[in-house]
């Protein structure tokens, strides 16, 4: 690492620590800030906690860089010191103003992403624009309506985007805008009666009360700053609330003052007031503009010099916002679907009962896609309902709300069934996955009725989403068959995204194709088990896999039989392992057991165990099928430890290659979601994403499966469709071979990107 890179790395760690992880008392008394604004002791303790790999000497060096350089105004002759100057040293390296709007310098995109995923882009952009306006008289966006995810200055990429148009084929509607910002602005405008929501968020009454008090303080600080900058009023009453303890007792007073500002705005604008701080609440991006405007003006005043008290209260405001953001946005370093699911389930807590704010989750994704992200088409996912009446009501609402918008992209709706954990209590009167099968059956009936209505033209396909550990593809076979017969011929399925073992993920992909009868043009969502590097995957787990007993037995049977079908030789050591696992745990012939696995898509209600049982030559298979459906959960759910030998790793790599060949022949499409897979699927770098193995950059080598690039939950993963392509492009341009030489030339990379962009147009679902 050269000196300049090391210096920037230290700066990133400083900003990450001070503006996101800094350990301070959110509800303590606010004192006038020291000249440096940050306590050395608190900083060292905070950085040591999040980066234990750093020595104390290095941590002290980082703080010294702050006191010697980063707290100073970059303009020579300006003697002011302030913690917010640190951001300027970052943004001057990473941002540029083009066409009156901020852009990220393409070569610094990973650096920008590393910081802003934690702090959010809004704060960093506002520091940059405020500083440029204060010292360089730079032209800035006066409406504060820039994209939530900034574009880069890579003109070559954006020429490709504009020439061909981007299409997102895998996104979830209510998670495809900045849900956190909408929630924050909603809180800042309606701060009362939120106790229950904070308790649901934290599941701890004491911690919930503390955070609610802190957010109330933030609402008070925000209103105080708004009046100070835009009304010229230094509100002494609000200042006293901020500077003294007991603000929770003033919550109603604060709400009264907020309502007064909202009422004044309404009389001027004659529309619903999303945010009193927004000049034009009728604009599509109004929900974001007020917060940006307030941050920009506050930072501009701070950069004007000697605003110690303002710095102190604004610093507290930023920290309270960061603290809540930690609870609502997936920012931790944990991986796996369960970690993601925890955040996904919490994202709308503060929008409950606030329909005007909640409805933005149904409209903003389409507006942003067209106006900021070069998208002319998208397929977005929503969950179905058990009754036709509720299903039709939700469908009508989405169509009606978006019909009111001007110039939205062409869009279609994909209804995705939700994979749910098996309810063992319900199984006393049923069978494996009884509850979710019954629920899915009702939803499929409602969807069948919806698709037959002549005025329904947005319903294009079906999917199933959520944790793969909850239930397997077999559960949805009946619903897929029913809707296929009703005329819904477009199908996709979330599969091979999260798994106990690569074998488990490959089996799920095979089962999805077989049980759901996926054919040419149908799609697999994620499918990273198909292309993830087995050597790295198993090495990271020390060549040991923890697997539920039933899953391990099924995996071994499937692997042996599928390998034979694909003509893949099984090494003797692996075969011995398989025999040991299976022969000690099942009383059936391998082939019969495998055949029984292949009929798990059959409806339990229609498969008659007693029919011709004595004469049935497949008695073993039938008994195996029913043992799986009605078996006891205790034995099947116990966890086995499976040791991975080196020959097993090689076998899995060959199975991946053969299955990719098979999928390519079937012309099935893989929906790749790089940022989502990076967060959920344990990828270390974007250059490691399986899309590069699915579809080789060089046409003359490797596999060339039909693949598309998509966003999944862009509001949760803090991305956009252009950003996904930008990250992949930069990763490929930087990728090196074992001799440290660049692996691809520039033309190869851009030709590959253009191919993938075109794929979305080719493989979109068509009426």
Beta strands, then each sheet from edge to edge (+ up, - down):
strand 1: 95-98
strand 2: 101-104
strand 3: 166-172
strand 4: 375-382
strand 5: 410-418
strand 6: 459-465
strand 7: 492-495
strand 8: 523-526
strand 9: 544-548
strand 10: 639-643
strand 11: 669-672
strand 12: 706-709
sheet 1: 1+ 2-
sheet 2: 3+ 4+ 5+ 6+
sheet 3: 7+ 8+ 11+ 12+
sheet 4: 9+ 10-
end
